[in-house]
Amino acid sequence: MSFSFMLGAGLPALFLYYALWRGIYNFFFHPLRGVPGPVWGALSDFFKLWILHTKKAHLLGLKYHERYGPVVRAAPNLIAVNDPRLLPIIYHRHADKTDVYTPAVLGDVAPPFQTQGWAEHARKRKRVASSFALSNLVKLEGQVDERVIEWCTILGTRFADTGKRMDFAAWSQWFAYDTISQLSFGEPIGFVREGRDKGDLIKNFHDMAPFAAVVGALPWLCAPILQNPLTKWLFMPRPGDSSGTGKIMAFRDALLHDRLNDPQAHHKGDFLDNILAAKNEDGTLITVEEVKTECFVLMVAASDTTAAVFCGFVRYVLQSEGVYNNLISEIDGFERKGLLSSPIATFDEIKKLPYFSACYRETLRYQPSTPMIIPRYVGKDGLNLYGNYLPPGTEIGANPYVVHRNKEVFGEDADIFRPERWLEDPEKEKEMDKYILTWGYGTRICLGKNIALLETYKLLLQFFRLFRPSIDDNDRVWRQENLALLVHWDFWIHIARRSLAR
Ligand code: HEM
């Protein structure tokens, strides 16, 4: 038998034999065999690939919980939960992240986001946490203002004054990517200024999603391949690639190189400054490789997540009856009383608008930016859930989109966008707030939450203060695709200028 025959026929046969054996074990002998769920999910991890491929994991999640109940076996070793009251149990202090977070497309070194063990994560998070603290926000607010003013000025001249329609989805992404670039590296990339996806950088980000999805869905298969020097060299993105994440890495490396080699450029007060100064417990600086990964994670974590909030907020405010009018009468009321600074309101001022905040919180509930199961391992004592015993090492998690539609916590009308639910009863508001999973949960909660609040509050308030938007996408299909981050496409609107209320 020739070697090429063995490779051509032998390997696939061996793989099929293994898959069959695995399927039989998973279905009949696995400790989770009694937990209800879709048959394909019980048989094989490849089911996760199919779910990801649909780009509708959140909708399928809802469907499966409706069919199988609050605890669903979504993959052979993965349990999905839709009971919000279990969040503190799943995401407890010592819960380790699963190997879904294997470092791959983001680089070799695991930043806090991809560090699995809770203790190591705590150490790494401490090194960079001060960059994201509220006290640092004050320094960043002026930089966010610059970006918001630029965005609104360009929208005014290009669309409000000409009557042309705009793709709000694209312009949201351009703002979000420019702003995180400004906050991280001291300057925007220039998407908004040029009104286009410069160098296809954003497209390259989105193009890496299928690769990241395969690695996340099948870490036991991909991790050994990615750790082998030869296959790593062949498949992993590298700075200098002509497409994919390698292109973004090259962009990051150029900015880092400039910063390290130009003493004038130091102390801009951006994230890069802070990360370059981050220290380990023994007082040594973190390595340049770690700095690179931290910067890269910021680009990934902060851009599409933020753009999704802009699109969701505008979309649902405009299409939910009465909401737009209530919002505008609140903004105009504050304007008349002189409670909003010009040319742009401060973050502190905006936080005082109750209906605006309610619309915001409802957007985070109704359309969380990462509508995927956020997985953790069950700890050494195992877990009993709804009559099912989950042994240590079981992967367990909840999808924010699914949890936020739980009627016991969010009300019988949890399926509809209704900001008023946040204003009706202070006790209920507190309870709902406790079970919001949009920012993650527990010790792994989003580090950039304050930054995200700052930029989204500012941009949204300014947008509704200056413009009257109306949806005009009847001839284009508005799409939301779940690429682990929710990405909007083709959200076409018209805008007209509003005069400030006197
Ligand atoms: C609306 C916008 C955002 C949303 C909805 C969001 C959501 C999340 C979620 C769900 C996690 C936890 C994921 C997990 O447990 O696996 C997370 C982590 C993280 N986010 Fe955000 N994020 C947003 C914006 C930002 C921004 C603007 C930044 C940076 C400036 C940022 C930086 C991070 C970092 C560094 C982590 C990892 C934290 C850790 O592991 O300790 N995020 N984010």
Boltz pocket constraint, residues with backbone or C-beta under 6 A from the ligand:
constraints:
  - pocket:
      binder: B
      contacts: [[A, 112], [A, 113], [A, 114], [A, 125], [A, 297], [A, 298], [A, 301], [A, 302], [A, 303], [A, 305], [A, 306], [A, 309], [A, 368], [A, 369], [A, 370], [A, 374], [A, 437], [A, 438], [A, 439], [A, 440], [A, 441], [A, 443], [A, 444], [A, 445], [A, 446], [A, 447], [A, 448], [A, 449], [A, 451], [A, 452]]
      max_distance: 6.0
